[in-house]
Amino acid sequence: MLQQRNIGNDGAEDETLLELDEEDYNKDGYIHPLNAPSTPWEKFTIVVLSIVFISIGFVCVHTVFTTKICVHIPNGHRETRFRAVDECFDHEDINGMLRGLAQSFIITLSAHEIEYWLDSGTLLGAKRTSSLNPNDLDLDIGMSLKAFQKLNDTLLPFPQRYKLEILDSVNYPSQTRDEALPGRYIDQVSGLYLDIFVFLPSIREDDGELMMGPIASGCWHECVACPGHPKHFIIPENWVYPLMPCMFEGVKARCPNSAKAYLTHLYGEDYMTRSWDFENYIT
């Protein structure tokens, strides 16, 4: 039964208390479901379901962090003849393959005293972090005409995984090279590559300064200060020579003498600031 009790304090405060007469309330044998004791079968079911849901959660989390996400490599950044039907490369795979290309090429040329320097996005990565530029899917090397001729004439012990192709070469024959891009060092597993640009000497007419640069081509479309259509990357020779030591992906490499002027000519004054172009990044 319900009982009401009023408590006053000098007429200033009244309090109403409702008391539950448990004896009268339970006389019909009613027990609230939340107060009812669980049966052994119900306890067992709860334990099993808990284990199932925890296991599902663990599997989902494990899948998120361990599933290999295949990266689409645009055809313009690889030799498609080496592409496999069932291939799957994630970002870590791609970085590892580019790293292998760079290290094997740099070490081999250095051992045979063949001159080269890091160029374009590869040079940019070397100056920013001494490592791969995350916006790049290929590598770039510059060479003088004399050094390129020495490379062409020398049989080098490159690892079997890699293939060097040079325009009109007996030692490194190619069916795909041209004068604008006469050399390419290729990873035959993925088709990723290192481009070799040959810098031809010239003299600037207005002041007689010694200049050098590769043939004008669409390869230099990102150059902000290059004249012409297609653009012509041509710079003072003293921006390149004497070559300076630099580090790239853990190996000693060679960089242009004035990397700052070189990169500013290519990418502008803010070349050290990374910008993210999600349309042209890895998709």
N, C-alpha and C positions, 0 to 999 in steps of 0.2 A: 504494500500500500504506500501511497505518497503522503508524507507528513510535511506540513509547513510550519516553520518556527520563526518568529520575529524576535530579533534581538535589538534592543534600543540602548542608546548611550546618552542619558539626560535629554531625550527627545531630539538629539542632534543627528543621530545616525541609525538607520534601520538596515538590517541585513537579512536576506531570505536564504535559507538553506534548504535544499531538497535532499532528502535522504531516501535511499533505496532500501526497502525492507527485503533483504535477500531471501529470507525464509518464505515470504509471501510470493516473491518474484519467481522463485525456483520450484514452487510447489507443484507446477504442472510438468516438471522435468525438462523444460526448455534450456538448451545450452547454445550460446552464440557460436557460429562456425569457427570464428577466429580463436575461440577459447577451447575448442575441441582438441583432444590429443590426436596426433598423427598416427596412422597405422603403420606397421613395418613396411607394407607394400608402398604406401605413399612416400615414406622416407627414402626407400630404395629408388623409386622413380625420380624423385628430386635430385638425388645424387647422380644418377645416370644422365639426366638431362643437363645438369651442370657441367659434367665432364664433356658431353657432346658439344655444348655451346663454347666452352673454353677451347676445345680442340679446333673447332671451326674458326674461331678468332685467331688462334695461333697460325693455322694454315694460311689464312688470308694475309696476315702480316708478313709471314715468311715469303709468300708468293710475290707480294709487292716489292720486297727488297731483294729478291733473288732472281726474278724473271728477267731474262735477257731481252732487251728492247732493240730490235733491229733498226738500224739507221739507213734511210734512203740516201745513197750517194748519187748525185746528179751525173749524168753521162759526161758532162763537160769537165768533170774532175777525176776522170779515170779512163784507162784504156779498156773499153767494154769487151774486147776480145778475150780478156782474162776473167770475165764475170762468170760465176757458177750459178746454176739454176737454183740450187737450194742454199745459197750462202746467207749468212746472217752475221753482220758485224755491228757491235754496239760502239758507243763512243770510246770506251776503253780500248777495244780492238783497233779502231781507226788510229787513235793516238799512238798505240804501240807499233803499228805498221809504218806510220810516218816517221816515228822515232828511229825505227830500224833502217829505213831508207836513208835518212840524214846521217846517222852514225856510220853506216857501212861506206857510204860515198865519201864522206869527209876523211875518215881514217885511211881509206885506200888511196885517195889522191894525195894526202899529206905524206904518206909513206913513200910515194914515188915522186915527190917534189913537183907536183903539178899545181899550178897557181889557180885559185878560185876565190870568190867571196860570197857571203850570204847576201841575198837580194830580196827586194820586195817584202812580202808578208813574213818570210823567214827571217829576214834582217829585223823586221819590226818585232817579232817574237823574241829574238835574241836581245834586243835592247830593252824591251819591257821586263821580261822575266827570265831571260836565258833559256827559254823553252819554246815549245810550239805556240803559235798564235791560235787561240781557240776559234777564230773566225775562218781559218784556212783549212782546206781539204787537200792541199798540195804543197810542194816545196819549191823554192826558187834559188838558183845559183847563177852568178855572173862569172864570165871568164873573158880574158882578152883573146884576140884571134890567135896569137902565138901559143897560149896555153891550150886552147881548144884543139889546135893542130897537133900538139904533143899528146893530148888525150886520145885523139883519133888514131895516132900512130903507135900507141902503147897498149899491148895486151895486158890488161889488169886482172888480178885475181879476185874479182868480185864474188861474193857468196852466190851459190847456185840459185838461190831464190830470186835474185835480181837480174835484170837484163838492161844493158845499156844499148841505146839505139841512136845512131848518128847519120845525118843526111849524107848520102854518097860515100859511105864508109865501107871498106873491105872488112875491117875487124869487127865493126858493130853495125851491120847492115840494117836498114829500115825502109819500109814502104810508106811510112806515114809522116816523116819529118819534112820540114820546109825551111826556107831561108830565114824566116822570122823566128822560128823556134827549131834550130837544127839539132838539138840534142835532148834526149829524155832518158831518165833512169827509172826503171819500172819495177814495182813489186808484182811478180807474176801470180801471186796468190789472190790479190785483191784488185789489181789494175791501178792502184794509186801510184803516183809518180812524183819525181823531182824534175823540174824543167831546167834546162841549161840555156841561158841566153848569152850570145856572143856579142861583146862590145867592140865595135869597129872604131878605129881612130879617125879623127877628122880635125880640121882647123877652123875656128870661128873666123869668119871673114872680117868682121868689123874691128877686131883687136888682135887677131892672130893667136888667140888662146887655144891650147891643145884641148880637144874635146873627145868624148867617146860615148858610144851608145849602140844598142841593138837596132835592127831595122824597124822602121815604123810599122806597127801592127795593132790589131784589136786587143792584143795581150795587155796593152798599157792603158786601157780605157778608164781605169780608176785613178790615173795620175792627174793630180790637180793642176800642175804647172807645165805639163807637156803640150807643145804646140802641134797643130796639124790634125788632119782627119784622114786616115787613122793617126792616133797620137804617136809622137816621136819622143822617146825618152833619151835625151842627150844631155850630158853633164860635163863639167870640167874634169879633166883627167886627175887633177890634184884632189878631187873629192874622193877618188878611189885609192890612189897611191900616195905614200906607201901603205900597204895593207896593215891593219892593226889586229892583234890577237883578241879574240872574244870567246865566250863560252856558249855552247848551244847543246842542250840535252845531254849534259855531262861530258862532252868532248871539246877539246880545244879546236876552235875554228878560226876563220879569217873574215874580218869585216872591213868595209870601206874606211878609208882614213878619216873622212868627215861624215860619219853616219848621220849626224844631226841634219846637215845640209841635204844629204841624200834622201832621207826620209821626209823632210819638210817639202822637198820638191815633189815627192810622190803623194804624200797624204795631207800636207798642210801643217801649220804651226802646232796644232793640238794632237799630233800623231801619238803622243804618249798616253792620251786619254782614250780608253776603250769605249767604243760605241757599239750598241747592239742593233743590228739590222735583222729583225726576225724573218723578213721575207727572203733574205739571201743567206741566212744561217742554215745550219743543217736541219733538214726537214724529214 
